Structures are given as structure tokens and as C-alpha cells.
Amino acid sequence: MKKSIKSRVVFYMIIILIVSIFTVSITITYNTIKLIEHEKKDALQLQSDKYSKEVEVWLTAKRSIIHSLADAISAADITQEDQINAILQKFYEKQYDMHVIYAAGTDKSYYRASDYDVEIEEGYDATQRDWYKAAVEEEDAVLLDPYEDIFTGNMCVTIACPVYIDDELVMVVAGDIDIE
């Protein structure tokens, strides 16, 4: 009987010890997993912030280019079709990542510089397009949300800027940038 009580006590002590070790192991494993997840999340957030800043700087530079185009047209008082086409082409040739630069006049005229030979439908009214309306509403350069370009099939963004001559809106210039 003595041996039996001693055996039971030893048995229960071993069980308690095993349960304790198992509980501590589970707790340590759980905390380690949470720590690793937290570290990965922090590292991912740092990378995300870095790339976000790089994209922001890049888009700001592209916004400045479209704004410069608007300023150049305004400063030179460019209103003739051949002059508008020439300046659009000049700016387009310097932009490797804009697949088209275009402009729409308040008189519903439409101009574009691109490597894509695109037939514009008769009656096309660019003044009704989101990029035109947004730039007019903001009275400054705007960046539109990404969308699928109908000509290239690629995702792109549009940057548009109104052009004023003698404080009167004469057109909106814009550029499409592939983001794929």
C-alpha cells in the first residue's frame, strides 16, 4: 500500500510536470509567433512607406511636367492648332513613361501627341471627360485614379492641368502614365 501511494504521488507529479512543460511550451511558441508576425508587419510597413514615398515623388515630378506644359502654353499665348500640336509633341518626346499627352480646348477642340495612331470619333467632346472636369474644378493640376486605358489595355493614371491665358480658361492639358 505504501508503494502504491508513493507511486501515485510520483505519477501525479510527473503528470503535473508534463502539463506545466506543455503549457509553457505552448505559451512560448505563441509569443514567438506573435513577435515574428509583429516584426514582419513592421518590416513590411517600412517597405510600404518607402515605396509609397518613391511613387509620390515620381508622380509629383510628372505632375510638375504637365503643369510646366500648361505654363508654357499660357506664357507663349499659344492658341493656334499647329502651335499646340508642336508643343504637345515636344513635351511628349521628352517623356518616356507618358504614352500620350493631349489637350482639349474650351471650344471642344482636341489635340494629342502619341505613338499610337488613334482615330478620334467625330463629335468627341473631351470637355465632358473626368480629367477635363477635375482639372477645371480644381483650377490646378490633378491626378486621377488608376483605370484601364482603352488604347493600350494597361492600367494608367491621368494627370491634367488647366491652361489660362489672361485669366481665362482656354484648355486643359493632360498626360497618361502607364503604371504596370
C-alpha positions as a Markdown table, in Angstrom:
| # | Residue | x | y | z |
|---|---|---|---|---|
| 1 | Met | 0.0 | 0.0 | 0.0 |
| 2 | Lys | 2.9 | 2.3 | 0.8 |
| 3 | Lys | 4.4 | 1.7 | -2.5 |
| 4 | Ser | 1.1 | 2.4 | -4.2 |
| 5 | Ile | 0.6 | 5.8 | -2.6 |
| 6 | Lys | 4.2 | 6.8 | -3.4 |
| 7 | Ser | 3.7 | 5.6 | -7.0 |
| 8 | Arg | 0.5 | 7.6 | -7.3 |
| 9 | Val | 2.2 | 10.8 | -5.9 |
| 10 | Val | 5.1 | 10.3 | -8.3 |
| 11 | Phe | 2.7 | 9.6 | -11.2 |
| 12 | Tyr | 0.7 | 12.8 | -10.5 |
| 13 | Met | 3.8 | 14.9 | -10.0 |
| 14 | Ile | 5.0 | 13.7 | -13.4 |
| 15 | Ile | 1.6 | 14.5 | -15.0 |
| 16 | Ile | 1.7 | 18.0 | -13.4 |
| 17 | Leu | 5.3 | 18.5 | -14.6 |
| 18 | Ile | 4.4 | 17.3 | -18.2 |
| 19 | Val | 1.3 | 19.6 | -18.3 |
| 20 | Ser | 3.3 | 22.5 | -16.9 |
| 21 | Ile | 6.1 | 22.0 | -19.5 |
| 22 | Phe | 3.5 | 21.6 | -22.3 |
| 23 | Thr | 1.7 | 24.8 | -21.2 |
| 24 | Val | 5.0 | 26.8 | -21.0 |
| 25 | Ser | 6.0 | 25.5 | -24.4 |
| 26 | Ile | 2.7 | 26.5 | -26.0 |
| 27 | Thr | 2.9 | 29.9 | -24.4 |
| 28 | Ile | 6.5 | 30.5 | -25.6 |
| 29 | Thr | 5.6 | 29.2 | -29.1 |
| 30 | Tyr | 2.5 | 31.5 | -29.3 |
| 31 | Asn | 4.5 | 34.6 | -28.1 |
| 32 | Thr | 7.3 | 33.8 | -30.5 |
| 33 | Ile | 4.9 | 33.6 | -33.4 |
| 34 | Lys | 3.3 | 36.9 | -32.4 |
| 35 | Leu | 6.7 | 38.5 | -32.1 |
| 36 | Ile | 7.7 | 37.3 | -35.6 |
| 37 | Glu | 4.4 | 38.4 | -37.1 |
| 38 | His | 4.8 | 41.8 | -35.5 |
| 39 | Glu | 8.4 | 42.2 | -36.8 |
| 40 | Lys | 7.3 | 41.1 | -40.3 |
| 41 | Lys | 4.5 | 43.6 | -40.2 |
| 42 | Asp | 6.8 | 46.4 | -39.1 |
| 43 | Ala | 9.3 | 45.5 | -41.9 |
| 44 | Leu | 6.5 | 45.4 | -44.5 |
| 45 | Gln | 5.2 | 48.7 | -43.3 |
| 46 | Leu | 8.7 | 50.3 | -43.6 |
| 47 | Gln | 9.0 | 48.9 | -47.2 |
| 48 | Ser | 5.5 | 50.1 | -48.0 |
| 49 | Asp | 6.2 | 53.6 | -46.7 |
| 50 | Lys | 9.5 | 53.7 | -48.6 |
| 51 | Tyr | 7.8 | 52.7 | -51.9 |
| 52 | Ser | 4.9 | 55.0 | -51.3 |
| 53 | Lys | 7.3 | 57.9 | -50.9 |
| 54 | Glu | 9.1 | 57.0 | -54.1 |
| 55 | Val | 5.9 | 56.8 | -56.0 |
| 56 | Glu | 4.7 | 60.1 | -54.5 |
| 57 | Val | 8.0 | 61.8 | -55.6 |
| 58 | Trp | 7.7 | 60.3 | -59.1 |
| 59 | Leu | 4.1 | 61.4 | -59.5 |
| 60 | Thr | 4.9 | 64.8 | -58.2 |
| 61 | Ala | 7.6 | 65.1 | -60.9 |
| 62 | Lys | 5.1 | 64.0 | -63.6 |
| 63 | Arg | 2.5 | 66.5 | -62.2 |
| 64 | Ser | 5.2 | 69.2 | -62.5 |
| 65 | Ile | 5.8 | 68.3 | -66.1 |
| 66 | Ile | 2.1 | 68.7 | -67.1 |
| 67 | His | 1.9 | 71.9 | -65.0 |
| 68 | Ser | 5.0 | 73.1 | -67.0 |
| 69 | Leu | 3.3 | 72.3 | -70.2 |
| 70 | Ala | 0.3 | 74.3 | -69.1 |
| 71 | Asp | 2.5 | 77.2 | -68.1 |
| 72 | Ala | 4.4 | 77.1 | -71.4 |
| 73 | Ile | 1.2 | 77.3 | -73.4 |
| 74 | Ser | -0.1 | 80.1 | -71.2 |
| 75 | Ala | 3.1 | 82.1 | -71.2 |
| 76 | Ala | 3.5 | 81.9 | -75.0 |
| 77 | Asp | -0.2 | 82.6 | -75.6 |
| 78 | Ile | -0.4 | 79.5 | -77.8 |
| 79 | Thr | -3.9 | 79.1 | -79.3 |
| 80 | Gln | -3.2 | 78.0 | -82.9 |
| 81 | Glu | -3.6 | 74.3 | -83.7 |
| 82 | Asp | -0.1 | 73.9 | -85.2 |
| 83 | Gln | 1.5 | 75.5 | -82.2 |
| 84 | Ile | -0.5 | 73.4 | -79.8 |
| 85 | Asn | 0.4 | 70.2 | -81.6 |
| 86 | Ala | 4.1 | 71.2 | -81.8 |
| 87 | Ile | 4.4 | 71.9 | -78.0 |
| 88 | Leu | 2.5 | 68.7 | -77.1 |
| 89 | Gln | 4.9 | 66.8 | -79.4 |
| 90 | Lys | 7.9 | 68.5 | -77.8 |
| 91 | Phe | 6.8 | 67.6 | -74.3 |
| 92 | Tyr | 5.7 | 64.1 | -75.4 |
| 93 | Glu | 9.2 | 63.3 | -76.9 |
| 94 | Lys | 10.8 | 64.0 | -73.6 |
| 95 | Gln | 8.5 | 61.7 | -71.6 |
| 96 | Tyr | 9.4 | 58.1 | -71.8 |
| 97 | Asp | 6.7 | 57.0 | -69.4 |
| 98 | Met | 3.8 | 59.0 | -70.7 |
| 99 | His | 2.2 | 57.1 | -73.5 |
| 100 | Val | 0.1 | 60.1 | -74.6 |
| 101 | Ile | -0.1 | 63.8 | -74.0 |
| 102 | Tyr | -3.2 | 65.6 | -75.0 |
| 103 | Ala | -5.2 | 68.8 | -74.7 |
| 104 | Ala | -8.8 | 69.8 | -75.1 |
| 105 | Gly | -9.9 | 73.4 | -75.7 |
| 106 | Thr | -12.9 | 75.0 | -74.3 |
| 107 | Asp | -14.1 | 75.2 | -77.9 |
| 108 | Lys | -14.2 | 71.3 | -77.8 |
| 109 | Ser | -11.0 | 71.1 | -80.0 |
| 110 | Tyr | -8.8 | 68.1 | -79.2 |
| 111 | Tyr | -5.1 | 67.6 | -79.7 |
| 112 | Arg | -2.8 | 64.7 | -78.9 |
| 113 | Ala | 0.8 | 63.6 | -79.2 |
| 114 | Ser | 1.4 | 59.8 | -79.1 |
| 115 | Asp | 3.0 | 56.9 | -80.8 |
| 116 | Tyr | -0.5 | 55.4 | -81.1 |
| 117 | Asp | -2.3 | 56.2 | -84.3 |
| 118 | Val | -5.8 | 56.5 | -82.9 |
| 119 | Glu | -8.9 | 57.7 | -84.8 |
| 120 | Ile | -10.9 | 60.0 | -82.6 |
| 121 | Glu | -14.7 | 59.7 | -83.1 |
| 122 | Glu | -16.5 | 62.6 | -84.8 |
| 123 | Gly | -18.2 | 64.6 | -82.1 |
| 124 | Tyr | -15.8 | 63.5 | -79.4 |
| 125 | Asp | -16.2 | 66.1 | -76.6 |
| 126 | Ala | -13.2 | 65.9 | -74.2 |
| 127 | Thr | -14.7 | 68.7 | -72.1 |
| 128 | Gln | -17.1 | 66.1 | -70.8 |
| 129 | Arg | -14.3 | 63.7 | -69.7 |
| 130 | Asp | -13.5 | 63.3 | -66.0 |
| 131 | Trp | -9.9 | 64.5 | -66.4 |
| 132 | Tyr | -11.1 | 67.8 | -68.0 |
| 133 | Lys | -13.8 | 68.4 | -65.4 |
| 134 | Ala | -11.5 | 67.6 | -62.5 |
| 135 | Ala | -8.8 | 70.0 | -63.7 |
| 136 | Val | -11.3 | 72.8 | -64.3 |
| 137 | Glu | -12.9 | 72.2 | -60.9 |
| 138 | Glu | -9.5 | 72.2 | -59.0 |
| 139 | Glu | -8.1 | 75.1 | -61.1 |
| 140 | Asp | -4.8 | 73.2 | -60.8 |
| 141 | Ala | -3.1 | 70.0 | -61.8 |
| 142 | Val | -4.9 | 66.9 | -60.7 |
| 143 | Leu | -4.1 | 63.2 | -60.5 |
| 144 | Leu | -7.0 | 60.9 | -61.4 |
| 145 | Asp | -7.5 | 57.4 | -60.0 |
| 146 | Pro | -6.0 | 54.5 | -61.9 |
| 147 | Tyr | -8.0 | 53.0 | -64.8 |
| 148 | Glu | -7.6 | 50.7 | -67.8 |
| 149 | Asp | -6.6 | 52.6 | -70.8 |
| 150 | Ile | -8.8 | 51.9 | -73.8 |
| 151 | Phe | -6.0 | 52.2 | -76.3 |
| 152 | Thr | -3.2 | 50.2 | -74.6 |
| 153 | Gly | -5.2 | 48.0 | -72.2 |
| 154 | Asn | -2.7 | 48.8 | -69.5 |
| 155 | Met | -3.5 | 50.4 | -66.1 |
| 156 | Cys | -2.7 | 54.1 | -66.1 |
| 157 | Val | -3.3 | 57.3 | -64.4 |
| 158 | Thr | -4.0 | 60.7 | -65.9 |
| 159 | Ile | -2.5 | 64.0 | -64.8 |
| 160 | Ala | -4.4 | 67.0 | -66.1 |
| 161 | Cys | -3.9 | 70.8 | -65.7 |
| 162 | Pro | -6.0 | 73.7 | -66.8 |
| 163 | Val | -4.4 | 76.4 | -69.1 |
| 164 | Tyr | -5.4 | 80.0 | -68.5 |
| 165 | Ile | -4.5 | 82.9 | -70.8 |
| 166 | Asp | -5.3 | 86.3 | -69.4 |
| 167 | Asp | -7.1 | 84.6 | -66.5 |
| 168 | Glu | -9.4 | 82.9 | -68.9 |
| 169 | Leu | -9.6 | 79.1 | -69.2 |
| 170 | Val | -8.6 | 78.1 | -72.8 |
| 171 | Met | -7.9 | 74.4 | -72.5 |
| 172 | Val | -6.8 | 71.6 | -70.3 |
| 173 | Val | -3.7 | 69.6 | -71.0 |
| 174 | Ala | -3.1 | 66.0 | -69.7 |
| 175 | Gly | -0.8 | 63.1 | -69.8 |
| 176 | Asp | -1.4 | 59.4 | -69.3 |
| 177 | Ile | 1.2 | 57.3 | -67.4 |
| 178 | Asp | 1.3 | 53.5 | -67.5 |
| 179 | Ile | 1.6 | 52.2 | -64.0 |
| 180 | Glu | 2.0 | 48.5 | -64.8 |
